[in-house]
Structures are given as C-alpha cells and as structure tokens.
C-alpha cells in the first residue's frame, strides 16, 4: 500500500483540543516514534492553532501523536518546550495533574504488538464499545465522547475529580470492573489508563503502527458524532461502576472444605448444571461466562459471569439493570441454599415463593362472588375450621423503595394505605415511582388524580419512566427537563392497559368517583388503586358532618381493597401542625389513622426537618435520615409493627425520581421493544472502518 497518506486532519485536531481541554488551559502533546527509533518529542500548548503550526515543523511519518487528557498544571507551560516541540524534554507526570477531567475507556483489539488492527478486529472493538456504552447508560452515566483511535475504540466520560490517591484508585477500580465484565479474547479493555498523567491518541492524527498494508492499514483517528459539550458524570455513578463486581473473600465453609483457596469454581458450576465458557486472566484468575443468568434466563452470554481470583476470592455479576444488585452470596443462596443455615434458606425460599405468586390472584373466591357477597364459605367458623384451611401465600406489590420492601415486603394486596406530608414534600413524585414499579412487575393500576390534569400527571410519569438517558434539558428554563414525543409514545405503549387514569371531566363527587373506580377495578382486575388525593373529592355532604362522610368514604376504600384483593392507597394532606408532622396531624377525623393498615409521611430533608427531628427524636447530626434529599417515614404498619422508621431517598432533577441511593438508575421495560436509538452515534464516514 502506498505510503503517501494524509498524516493529520487539522479540523479534527482543532475539535479534539476544543473538546478535551477547557479554553486557554495547558495541555501537552507527545510525538512518539516507532519503538526504539527516536526519543519522544514533547510540547506544551494552550491553543490548537499554535499546536498545528508546530506540528507542521515535525516529521510525522512513522510516528503516533498523543495528548494529555487531565488538567495539567499551568506551571508546566513554563518548561522549555513552551509552544514548541523538543526531543527528550521532561514530560507530564502524575504530580503535574491538578484534576481528572475524563474517565478514559480504551477498547483495543488483542493482536501482536506494534501492528495495526484489521477491519474485522476494529469491528469487534466497536461492538464491545457499544455494549459498554449501553451498560454505563443503564447505571446513570452521562453521554460520552466516542472516538476511534485508528485501531480501537475510545469512550471518554467527563468526570471532574480532584487528583487524589483515592480518586486514582476509584478510576482504576472502574476500569477493572469493566475489564472483568466486558473484555473478551478478541478485545481488551485497558486497565492501566487510570493514572492522572496517562496520554490518549490526539484525534485528527494518523495511527501508524507497523507497516501500512491492505490487511492492517493505517487509519485516521477521529471523534465520532457531533457533540461538542459533555455533562459531567457524578462521582456516585463511578462508585456504582467500581462496585459492580463485588469480589468477596469466602469464609471457610463446608462447601469449600474449609479452605477457600482450594475451592474450584468450575467443579461447583458443573455440579449445579450451569453451562459456561472459561477464560483466564493474565494473573491466573479465572472468569466463567455463563450461558444464561441464574436469576433471569433471558440474560444470555456474555452478560453474566463468575470470577475466581488466585487467592480464592469470588465474584458474580450480571450487566442487566434488574440483576445488577446480585453478588456471589446471592448466587450461592439461589443455586445451593443448603450450604447456609436451614433457617436462612427456608426463609429465602418462602420469600421467593411469595414474590413469584404476587400476581397469581385468589383461588378460594372469585372477584364477582366477593363483590356481590356470595360465597360457599360459612359465615361463622370454629377455631378448628380456621386451622384446617390451606395456608395462603400473601401477595405484595413491590414499591421499589428497597428498605420499605424489605421491612414490609411491599404493599400487601387486600390492605389500605395512607400517604401524607407537607406540600412540596414529594408525595406525588414518590407515588409515581410506585406506580411505575407496579406496572414493571405486571400489575394493573387504576389512578385518580384530583389535583393534577391528565397531561401534567403523565408529563411527570413520562419523565420518571424515561430515565436520564432520555430526558432533555429545557433551553428556556433552568433545571427543567422534558421528554420527546416519541419517548412518550414508547412509554405509553409499554404501559398499555396496565394503567388507567381517571378523566377529571367526569367530576369529583366522591360517590360517583368511588363507583367508577369500583367498576374499573372489577373489569380490569386491578391490583393497585391510587387516589391522590381525597381532599380533591367533593363529599357532597349536605347537612351531614364532613369528617363523618370522609370516614365513611375511607371505610369504603378499605372494603374495596378486601373484596377486590387489591392494594388501595390514598393521599391526605395534613392540618397545620404546631410541631413535627405526625400521623395525628392528617386532615379529617382521628379515625383515619385507625382505619388504615399502613401510614407513611413524606418529608423534605431541610433545616426545619432536621431541627424538628432533633427535638422530637434526639437525632444526632450523623443520623442516616439526614443523608438524602427526602425521607419517607413509616408511621404505621399493622401487620409487622414497623413504626417510626425513616428511610432516606435521593431526588433527581432530570427525572423527578426519588431514588434509593444517589447513583440508582432504574431502566423500565419500555426500552426493550422500541426503536429508540441507543445513543451510540453512527460512524463518521471519514473514518475508514
């Protein structure tokens, strides 16, 4: 192949500098000749024009050109290679970096050293980059800079971290997690790109490794796509990635013959019939890519795997959002529960059975029989008759609030719940999340929203269902976000006939609303009924007492929950409380708190909340309830006796979600069967793949 090829693309170099380096700040460019042929040539610059002018004075044949990615100290600009290139001059070290600007993920095809990649190898690197991109999108990462190095693929995420040993270790752990999850025999994710002074290909320069042949050609490096600005990914998401593969040091147990270092994961997998492909790390560790995920057989290879380190440490991971929280201990409990105590295993099986059957429906009595009060069961029963009944599996609706679901197993079908809180506390935001989680689990939801119009209600739900990857910032208003029409339609199709919203044009007379809800619940066999809120209803009391009418309405809701075997939840605003908001402050008669099975109060974690909880409960400044932006308090739980439990939640502006932890990023099922682009921009035609 002819050696007369273009060595640089000036327009792309200008774009690379403008994108990678804040305007006017210092960066180093390093020109490396083929191994052993010449000393590195280094120069410090603050603008692309000077750089390109000085590059024009250099012989760039048989060289590769690199740029520093992180924030270089301005003092380096005073070195001898100021606005020029000098061979053998001092280059940037880790101590010369002020801060991390980018997380640099390099997917490089596995091949012999000092040769270019083939088109097939580059295609494999591109395919792996797409998998990594989609995974990081699911755990909350912002959009990356996507680039071709000429031989492999780069994903660069804006991060903005101080240059500390702790952050260097965090970046290293991120790369190691990605390496364990995604590296293959054909493409490797480089784990050495964590140190602050690491250099990256200067996009717009030719990748010249080995000889320029038809099979392994030189290619121009380039940024792919049209983005010029990149939002910083928050540190909590980096920590989520760093902890994605939790490597555990097993304790001496019966299953490992009381010697973890001699435990053989391959034998264990074989014994339990788990099919896999084994791969080895350079340090002797082993990776077992499972044919299918033990927790969801729809997740096929290479999405889940088991890792065994040389010192006996074990790990399990699945890249899918629904399985991401499972670790090695969970895998053991799933596959071989007898290893652990019989009590723990039995409890795990009981809970698992309950979850599997949470949408099964009643078998002892049909819905229509319950509505009209007809049943073959006796009206009065002896104790023996009750004891002789077959044991029922209680059914629950998962809220997605992890602590609540763990302590209460969720919202029990057949029960009535109350949610209250001051205005702006996040009640509707919380309930929208509970609605979406119910739909995600296959439940049917009937909703009355007396305060919000149907359009505003759905605007909030669309934002929460969309997730960060599919919301758009408003150009007109700060901190305002919206979803595009095609996203709304995709979410609507996913929700289908599992969500029914009352049309407020039919009025708010409580008797009429109740009857319409009852009919809809009967017809659609709804599992979850949400009324937000009872204060929006017209009680139409005439000469009757207002609070008595409200109490009667709540008793009817409780009856509806029982006969329809659904969970009914209503919102009630509090009266003006003199002190810290308590259940007794909820508007209406004192009977409300007595009638309901569960009661929750949603608080804003502000100065007033902190001051009042310190006065009421003597909470210290280090109390975990002060960690989030909002707090849900379980005031009453009739069945399990949970009370005065405060659960911190984190509000996310882009999606109006209240999250279990700052880096949580739920992916709802609407993304599976849509043609919404995954965001991985089409390849620039100038790059010869």
QUIRAZI-V213734 format. One record per pair of residues at least 12 apart in sequence whose ideal C-beta (glycine too) atoms are under 7 Angstrom apart, sorted by the first residue. I is the first residue (numbers start at 1). GAP is how many residues later the second one is. Records with the same first field share a line. If there is no record, write none. Layout:
I->GAP  GAP
//
This chain:
1->211  212  213  216
3->209
5->201  207  213
6->200  214
7->53  199
8->47  52  196  197
9->195  211
10->42
12->191  192  210  211
13->35  39  189  191
14->34
15->208
16->186  187  188  207
17->31  34
18->30
19->126  204  209
20->47  49
24->22
25->21  46
26->18  20  46  48  50  51
27->18  40  41  45
28->14  15  16  40  44  48  63  64
29->14  16  22  36  38  173
30->12  36  61  169
31->27  32  34  54
32->31  32  34
33->29  30
34->28
35->79
39->48  49
40->51
41->17  44  45  46
42->39  43  44  47  49
43->38  41  42
44->32  33  35  37  38
45->38
46->31
50->33
54->29  30  31
58->27
62->146
63->145
64->143  144
65->137  140
66->133  134  135  136
67->132  133  135
68->24  129  131
69->32  33  35  129  131
70->27  29  30  31  32  126
71->26  27  28  30
72->20  24  25
73->23  25
76->16  20
92->105
93->104
94->101  102  103
96->101
97->66  99  100
98->65
99->61  62  63  64
100->59  61  63  67  71  96
101->57  58  59
102->54  55  56  57
103->53  54  56  68  71
104->52  89  94  96
105->27  49  50  73  84
106->46  48  84  87
107->18  21  22  45  46  80  82
108->17  43  44  79  80  82
109->12  13  15  16  42  43  77  78
110->75  76  77  78
114->95  96
115->94  95  101
116->35  91  93  94  100  101  102
117->34  35  99
118->97  98
119->570
122->29  567
123->566
124->62  63
125->27  28  62
126->27
128->54  56  59
129->24  26
130->550
131->51
132->23  46  50
133->22  547
134->544
135->184
137->332  542
138->183  527  529
139->98  101  102  524  526
140->97  100  328  523  525
141->16  92  96
142->15  16  88  89  90  91
143->84  87  88  536
144->12  13
145->78  85
146->78  79  534  535
147->56  74  75  76  77
148->73  74  76  539
149->52  58  72
150->51  56  57  69  70  71
151->56  58
157->76
158->72  73  74  75
159->73  74  79
160->72
161->74
163->33
168->26  27  28
170->68  69  72
171->23
172->22
173->69
174->64  67  68
175->14  16  18  19
176->15
177->64  65  67  68
179->12
180->65  107  127
181->63  64  136  138
185->94
201->20
203->18  19  20
204->17  18
205->16
206->12  14
207->12  14
219->468  469
220->466  467
222->462  464  465
224->457  459  460
225->456
236->426  427
237->426
239->424
240->423
244->73  80
245->62  70  72
246->69  81  82
247->60  62  66  68
248->65  66  67  79  80  81
249->63  64
250->13  62  64
253->86
254->85
255->81  84
260->52
261->50  51
263->49
265->21  23  41  43  49
266->12  22
269->19  37
272->63  64
274->16  20
275->16
276->12  13  14  15
277->12  24
283->27
284->26
285->22  23  24  25
286->22
287->18  20
288->17  18
289->12  13  16
290->14  15  16
293->25  30
294->37  40  41
295->23  28  31  39
296->24  26  27
299->19  21  24
303->15  16  17
304->13  14
305->12
314->14
315->13
316->12  15
321->345  346
333->15
337->12
353->40
354->39  40  42  55
357->36  38
358->37  38
359->83  84  168
362->203
367->155  158  197
370->193
371->151  192
394->18
395->18
396->13  14  15  16  17
397->13  14  16  41  46  130  131  170
398->12  39  43
399->12  35  38
400->33  34  37
401->231  246  259
402->258
403->244
404->230  243
407->233  235  238
408->229  232  234
411->156  158
412->155  227
413->114  152  153  154
414->147  148  151
415->146  152  182  183
416->141  142  145  152  179  180  181
417->150  152  179  180  181  183
418->152  154  168  174  178  181
419->12  150  152  181  183
420->151  152  153  154  166  181
421->180  181  182
422->152  159
424->180
425->177  178  179  205
426->176  178  204  225  232
427->144  175
428->32  104
429->227  229
430->172  202  228
431->99  101
432->28  29  32
433->31  224  225
435->12  95
436->25  28  29  232
438->89  90
439->56  59  60
440->228  229
443->55  84  85
444->54  80  81  82  83
445->53  54  81  83  85
446->54  71  74  75  78  80  83
447->53  54  55  83
448->54  65  69  83  84
449->52  83
450->54  58  83  86  87
451->81  82  85
453->51
454->47  49  50
457->44
460->196
462->21  25  26  29
463->18  20  192  193
464->191  192  193
465->26  203  205
466->17  21  25  189
467->188  198  199  200
468->186  187  197
469->210
470->13  17
471->12  183  184
472->12
479->174
481->173
486->190
487->189
490->180  184  186
491->179
494->175  176
500->20  24
508->28  29  30
509->29  31
510->27  28  29  30  43
511->29
513->24
514->39  42
517->12
518->42
521->39  43  45
522->42
526->40
527->39  40
528->38  39
529->37  39  40
530->39
531->39  40
532->39
533->37  38  39  40
534->16  19  36  38
535->37  38  52
547->41  42
550->38  39
551->38  40
554->38  41
555->40
557->13
558->37
572->14  15  16  20
573->14
574->12  13
575->12
579->33
580->32  33  36
581->20
583->16  52  53
593->43
596->40
597->41
598->38  39  40
599->36  37
600->32  33  34  35
601->32  34
602->28  30
603->27  28  30
604->26
605->21  23  24  25  26
610->16
613->12
624->24
625->21  23
627->21
628->20  21  22
629->20  21  22
630->19  21  28
631->15  16  17  18
632->15  17
633->12  13
650->12
//
